[in-house]
């Protein structure tokens, strides 16, 4: 298995102290801070439990504290940062102890959304699913883990939307968003080189949906989830979770 890249504290501190070359408008500044911190959190350059000091972040991005604070509020809405009672902000811990419950819910939503898409999709829905799958395949072949996370989410949300049940879509999107760092761990277990057969799993799901084969789509969702859960749990069992604070 390819080795997992772990970025040390010294590298993080260097990045945190690097100032942006020029000032930005408040709106664009907030977006820049949000995007950079979100990527750092998902990549675990900023690990769970890491303190996020507004003053240091202001220096890093050469911005006032207002857009930094706004970015942190948005990251908190994403579940990626937590404001403590003492008003300090940290990168949210990962609830490893709650993963079995999360994985149960994720598996159910894979199955439900696949089945609903097979039963109720329209022609336009298939076009969206194919486009999302193309983007995912490109990200996989580029070994771009952050793009894989985003495009994988887009694929499964497109499948959910094809089922035309807004509750399923909203619930599944929330689960996928909450699990972005778990998916990052999953890709890390492969050294960010996802085997091609797992790209084909998405294509098998598309085929079942196109054929309106709800039973096969359901079963493929169950198998897809089982592979992700099994791979992630095995990686965590080898000690990955012990590196980070847990709830």
Order of alpha helices (4+ residues) and beta strands (2+ residues): alpha-alpha-alpha-alpha-beta-beta-alpha-alpha-alpha-alpha-alpha-alpha-alpha
